[in-house]
Amino acid sequence: MKEPEVEEIVREYIEENYLSKNNGWKYPYNQKKFMEFVLTKYIETGIEELDQEKLSKLLTLKYGALRDAKEKLRSADSIRSKFIEFQKFLYDEVSLA
């Protein structure tokens, strides 16, 4: 039997621990909703969705325009830092699981 790939393990972990329960999230509501959106895209597409270069695309997909995303999520620097912080949190969690 072939061992599951790391990406598949991460996807399962995300679905079980975050999308269903939102355990451990200490983000304001709008940021939490954006992170849920990012995780859903990650599950659909794969690890490249967590690439920082995709952040603008993800914001536009979710909010229609970067201006609208900034209204909901604060400044561009704040959005980027939360995105990076979330990636670290997620991968620390998965590595401990």
C-alpha positions in Angstrom: 0.0 0.0 0.0 1.4 3.4 -1.0 1.9 5.9 1.8 -0.2 9.1 1.5 1.6 12.1 0.2 2.4 14.9 2.7 0.0 17.3 0.8 -2.8 14.8 1.2 -2.1 14.5 5.0 -2.1 18.3 5.3 -5.4 18.5 3.4 -7.1 15.9 5.7 -5.7 17.7 8.8 -7.1 21.0 7.6 -10.5 19.6 6.9 -10.7 17.7 10.2 -9.3 20.4 12.4 -10.0 23.8 10.9 -12.8 23.8 8.4 -15.1 21.8 10.5 -14.2 23.2 14.0 -12.1 26.3 13.6 -10.0 25.2 16.6 -7.1 27.4 17.6 -8.0 30.4 15.5 -7.5 33.7 17.2 -8.3 35.9 14.3 -11.0 38.6 14.0 -14.1 37.3 12.1 -13.3 38.7 8.7 -9.7 37.4 8.8 -11.0 34.0 9.9 -13.4 33.9 7.0 -10.6 34.8 4.6 -8.4 32.1 6.0 -11.2 29.6 5.6 -11.5 30.7 2.0 -7.7 30.2 1.5 -7.9 26.7 3.1 -10.8 25.7 0.9 -8.8 26.8 -2.2 -5.8 24.9 -0.9 -7.9 21.7 -0.6 -9.2 22.2 -4.1 -5.9 23.2 -5.8 -3.0 22.2 -3.6 -0.1 23.7 -1.8 0.7 26.4 -4.4 -2.4 28.2 -3.1 -0.5 29.1 0.1 2.2 30.8 -1.9 2.5 34.5 -1.0 2.5 35.4 -4.6 -1.1 34.1 -4.8 -2.3 36.4 -2.1 -3.5 39.2 -4.4 -5.4 36.7 -6.5 -7.0 35.1 -3.5 -8.1 38.5 -2.2 -9.6 39.4 -5.5 -11.4 36.1 -5.8 -12.9 36.5 -2.3 -13.7 40.2 -2.3 -13.9 41.2 -5.9 -11.2 43.9 -5.6 -8.2 44.6 -3.5 -9.8 47.8 -2.3 -12.7 45.8 -0.9 -10.4 43.3 0.7 -8.5 46.2 2.5 -11.8 47.5 3.8 -12.6 44.2 5.4 -9.2 43.1 6.4 -7.3 46.3 7.1 -4.0 47.4 5.4 -2.1 45.4 2.8 0.8 44.9 5.3 -1.7 43.6 7.9 -3.2 41.1 5.4 0.2 39.9 4.3 1.5 39.5 7.8 -1.6 37.6 8.9 -1.3 35.3 5.8 2.4 34.5 6.7 1.5 34.1 10.4 -1.3 31.7 9.5 1.0 29.6 7.2 3.5 29.2 10.1 0.7 28.4 12.5 -0.8 25.8 10.1 2.5 24.1 9.4 3.6 24.1 13.0 0.2 22.4 13.9 0.6 19.8 11.1 4.1 19.0 12.1 3.1 18.4 15.7 0.1 16.2 14.7 
